[in-house]
Amino acid sequence: MKDRKLKVLHFPIRNSNGGVTRSALKYWKYIDHDRFQFDFATCSPCLDFEQDILAQGCKVHYISCYAEEDARQFGRELREIMRQGYDVVHLNTSWWKSFHAEKAALETGIKKIVVHARSTSVDLADDAQRARELLIHDKCKREFTQELATHFLACSTEAADFLFGPQIPRERIRILHNALDIERYHYDEGIRADMRKRMGLEHKFVIGTVGRMGYAKNHGFLVECFQEVRKRADHAVLLLVGSGEMEDDLRRQVEAYHISDKVIFTGAVDNAEEYLQAMDVFALPSRFEGLPNVLVEAQAAGLRCICSREITEEAGITDNVIFAALEKAQWIDEILHCAKGYARGRVDEQIRKAGYDIRQEIRRLEEIYAE
């Protein structure tokens, strides 16, 4: 008799192209479908990619409110979902707001509760609101105990420190790398030439970034740097791949600098790897990160990468990463230095040896789910 599949519920995912959602969907793509079944729960009112998930045999559960809006209603709905035979609940957590999801899993008898640390700060643009959320986070972190979960994961040691603090012994926390399909991202001269021709970027110096346009990614800083770079490199173009709540602010900033003809907004895309091929340098001036998927992807594409020192150096898995302070003069100099050119090639084996091959890393997650 064939063994029953282990049923795994991932919560939360969002109607965005953010790293947490992308990772959850990537885990499903590469995990052994003969042994595991994934379903997803969300507080977003809709998911644009829902039909793709349903076509692959997964369920999508919608929760009508966040715990912070109505804790009782949230708890009732989540417990009802969890009672549908799940063996594992995988909770992707950027910062602490409450333990309602963990407690719902305990109350419904879930055998395996995985808490996965995904960030190193609070991704809110409003200073006052962010400060309030950090106070709540710190209070919750002090109250978090090993009894609220069975497994503790993190995308980096800094993310582990931010979410778990000293409450969880380090030997109980496992680092699960933000791995990728190396062959999908590695440098390809043919794709690069085709993308640059289609986008009218031939003979241009393309500075690019990929990510949700929110507070954490700090796109505005990059626009400020670019408007100075293009004065010294007239062939420079800024390629912004993604969308988000701060996109309108960025567009207004670009218009105010009178550089709209030099900046390309792509919106949300499902082929970011092709846009990476078209770039000449990748820039990530984040205010904070857990460990950014996109920085690993950019390295896999052979790109020279300039990123902020607020990003953990664990993300520098090749020699192509420059960590720079968030000072405009330094970023402008580093970007212009890249304009002189560099040898770009495949770094597949470096990525693989560092532990970022999804086909290897997914086996570790399978072991965690099954042990």
Secondary structure, 3 states (H helix, E strand, C coil): CCCCCEEEEEEEECCCCCHHHHHHHHHHHHCCCCCEEEEEEECCCCCCCHHHHHHCCCCEEECCCCCCCCHHHHHHHHHHHHCCCCCEEEEEECCCCCCHHHHHHHHCCCCEEEEEECCCCCCCCCHHHHHHHHHHHHHHHHHCCHHHCCEEEECCHHHHHHHHHHHCCHHHEEECCCCECHHHHCCCHHHHHHHHHHCCCCCCEEEEEECCCCCCCCHHHHHHHHHHHHHHCCCEEEEEEECCCCHHHHHHHHHHCCCHHHEEEEECCCCHHHHHHHCCEEEECCCCCCCCHHHHHHHHCCCEEEEECCCCHHHCCCCCEEEECCCHHHHHHHHHHHCCCCCCCCCHHHHHHCCCEHHHHHHHHHHHHHC
